[in-house]
Amino acid sequence: MNEKVLEIWPEINLIENSSLREKVLKAWIYAIENSVLTIKDLQTIPFSLLLKDCHITFMNHKRTAVQLSVDIAKRMKENFGDEIQIDMDILIAGAILIDIGKLFEYDKVDGKLTVSKAGKLLRHPFSGVAIADRFNLPPEVLHCIAYHSKEGDLGTRSVEAIIIHHADFVSFEPFKA
């Protein structure tokens, strides 16, 4: 399963800290193994059930948000130098994990995707934090997961969470229209 997850998530290998990289990988394996969704589903299902006629896949959206996060962070470090501190491993791990909880928001009924009972009761930032915590991911990563979405508007986001939040919305908002 490791190889299959790394095929859909090559960005996991961008995480330099081997322990953090392994925890992120294990979290994704756990989520896939405990979801009604398969790896193939992640490459074909729409990234949101909230958007009508959405043709952007879950993995396409997710990988774009991670890549944008990395690009934004690199540009900020390049332009602001020592005036800004960005932990790239935390940023990448957080960006990869922000929607892991969505795997529990889906259900399949008569072969069609629908929102699960868990998805109706808990939004993915909450279930995502629970999954990540199960694998002892650092609080900084949990923060990125918890604060990446609108739920995070009530708190103060870390620099990494700010970047991820905007990268996620940049790869979501254009498709809402």
C-alpha positions as CSV (number, residue, x, y, z in Angstrom):
1,M,0.0,0.0,0.0
2,N,3.0,2.4,0.7
3,E,3.9,2.4,-3.0
4,K,0.3,3.0,-4.2
5,V,-0.1,5.9,-1.8
6,L,3.2,7.4,-2.9
7,E,2.1,7.0,-6.6
8,I,-0.9,9.3,-6.0
9,W,1.0,11.5,-3.4
10,P,4.6,12.0,-4.8
11,E,4.7,15.2,-2.7
12,I,5.1,13.1,0.4
13,N,8.7,12.7,-0.6
14,L,9.2,16.4,-0.4
15,I,9.1,16.1,3.4
16,E,12.7,16.0,4.5
17,N,12.1,14.7,8.0
18,S,11.8,11.0,7.6
19,S,9.7,10.5,10.8
20,L,7.3,13.1,9.7
21,R,7.2,11.7,6.2
22,E,6.4,8.2,7.5
23,K,3.6,9.5,9.7
24,V,2.0,11.4,6.8
25,L,2.2,8.2,4.7
26,K,0.7,6.0,7.5
27,A,-2.1,8.5,8.0
28,W,-3.1,8.3,4.4
29,I,-2.9,4.5,4.3
30,Y,-5.1,4.4,7.4
31,A,-7.7,6.8,5.9
32,I,-7.8,4.9,2.6
33,E,-8.1,1.5,4.3
34,N,-11.0,2.8,6.5
35,S,-12.9,4.6,3.8
36,V,-15.4,3.5,1.3
37,L,-13.2,5.1,-1.3
38,T,-10.3,3.4,-3.1
39,I,-7.1,4.9,-4.4
40,K,-8.7,4.7,-7.9
41,D,-11.8,6.6,-6.6
42,L,-9.5,9.4,-5.3
43,Q,-8.2,9.9,-8.8
44,T,-11.7,10.0,-10.4
45,I,-14.2,11.4,-7.9
46,P,-15.0,15.2,-7.9
47,F,-13.1,17.0,-5.2
48,S,-16.3,18.3,-3.7
49,L,-19.9,17.0,-3.6
50,L,-20.9,20.6,-3.1
51,L,-20.1,21.7,-6.7
52,K,-22.5,20.7,-9.5
53,D,-20.9,19.2,-12.5
54,C,-17.4,19.3,-11.0
55,H,-14.8,17.7,-13.2
56,I,-11.8,18.4,-11.1
57,T,-10.8,15.3,-9.3
58,F,-10.0,15.0,-5.6
59,M,-6.3,14.2,-6.2
60,N,-6.0,16.9,-8.8
61,H,-7.3,19.5,-6.4
62,K,-5.3,18.2,-3.5
63,R,-2.0,18.0,-5.3
64,T,-2.6,21.5,-6.8
65,A,-3.2,22.9,-3.3
66,V,0.1,21.3,-2.0
67,Q,2.1,22.5,-5.0
68,L,0.7,26.0,-4.7
69,S,1.5,26.0,-1.0
70,V,5.1,25.1,-1.7
71,D,5.4,27.7,-4.5
72,I,4.0,30.5,-2.4
73,A,6.3,29.6,0.6
74,K,9.4,29.5,-1.7
75,R,8.5,32.9,-3.2
76,M,7.9,34.4,0.2
77,K,11.2,33.1,1.6
78,E,13.0,34.3,-1.6
79,N,11.5,37.8,-1.3
80,F,11.3,38.3,2.5
81,G,14.5,36.4,3.5
82,D,15.0,36.1,7.2
83,E,12.0,38.3,7.9
84,I,9.8,35.3,7.6
85,Q,10.1,31.8,9.0
86,I,8.4,29.0,7.2
87,D,8.8,25.4,8.2
88,M,8.6,23.7,4.8
89,D,8.1,20.2,6.3
90,I,5.2,21.4,8.4
91,L,3.8,23.2,5.4
92,I,4.0,20.2,3.1
93,A,2.7,17.7,5.7
94,G,-0.1,20.1,6.6
95,A,-1.1,20.7,3.0
96,I,-1.1,17.0,2.2
97,L,-3.3,16.2,5.1
98,I,-5.8,19.1,5.1
99,D,-8.5,17.0,3.4
100,I,-7.7,13.6,4.7
101,G,-10.9,13.7,6.7
102,K,-12.9,14.0,3.5
103,L,-12.4,10.3,3.0
104,F,-14.9,9.8,5.9
105,E,-17.4,12.4,4.4
106,Y,-18.2,10.1,1.5
107,D,-20.4,7.1,1.3
108,K,-21.5,4.9,-1.6
109,V,-25.2,4.0,-2.0
110,D,-26.2,1.9,-4.9
111,G,-22.9,2.8,-6.6
112,K,-23.3,6.5,-6.3
113,L,-21.3,8.9,-4.1
114,T,-23.2,10.6,-1.3
115,V,-22.4,12.3,2.0
116,S,-21.9,9.9,4.8
117,K,-23.5,10.2,8.3
118,A,-20.0,11.2,9.6
119,G,-19.8,13.8,6.8
120,K,-23.2,15.3,7.8
121,L,-22.1,15.5,11.5
122,L,-18.4,16.5,11.3
123,R,-16.6,18.5,8.7
124,H,-13.3,17.2,7.4
125,P,-11.1,19.6,9.5
126,F,-12.3,17.8,12.6
127,S,-12.0,14.2,11.4
128,G,-8.7,15.1,9.7
129,V,-7.2,16.3,13.0
130,A,-8.4,13.1,14.6
131,I,-6.7,10.9,12.0
132,A,-3.5,12.9,12.1
133,D,-3.4,12.8,15.9
134,R,-3.8,9.1,15.8
135,F,-0.3,9.0,14.1
136,N,1.3,11.5,16.6
137,L,1.7,14.2,14.0
138,P,3.0,17.4,15.6
139,P,0.6,20.1,16.8
140,E,1.8,22.4,14.1
141,V,0.5,20.0,11.4
142,L,-2.8,19.5,13.4
143,H,-3.1,23.3,13.4
144,C,-2.8,23.4,9.6
145,I,-5.5,20.8,9.2
146,A,-7.9,22.4,11.7
147,Y,-7.4,26.0,10.5
148,H,-7.2,25.5,6.7
149,S,-11.0,25.9,6.2
150,K,-13.6,28.4,7.2
151,E,-13.5,27.0,10.8
152,G,-10.1,28.5,11.1
153,D,-11.5,32.0,10.5
154,L,-12.2,32.3,14.2
155,G,-8.6,31.8,15.3
156,T,-5.1,32.9,14.5
157,R,-3.4,30.9,11.8
158,S,0.3,30.1,11.7
159,V,2.2,31.3,8.6
160,E,2.1,27.8,7.3
161,A,-1.7,27.6,7.8
162,I,-2.2,31.0,6.2
163,I,-0.4,29.8,3.1
164,I,-2.2,26.5,2.9
165,H,-5.6,28.2,3.5
166,H,-5.1,30.5,0.6
167,A,-3.6,27.8,-1.7
168,D,-6.6,25.6,-1.0
169,F,-9.1,28.3,-1.7
170,V,-7.3,29.4,-4.9
171,S,-7.7,25.9,-6.2
172,F,-11.4,25.7,-5.1
173,E,-13.1,29.1,-5.5
174,P,-12.8,29.4,-9.3
175,F,-14.9,26.3,-9.7
176,K,-17.8,27.5,-7.4
177,A,-19.4,29.7,-10.1
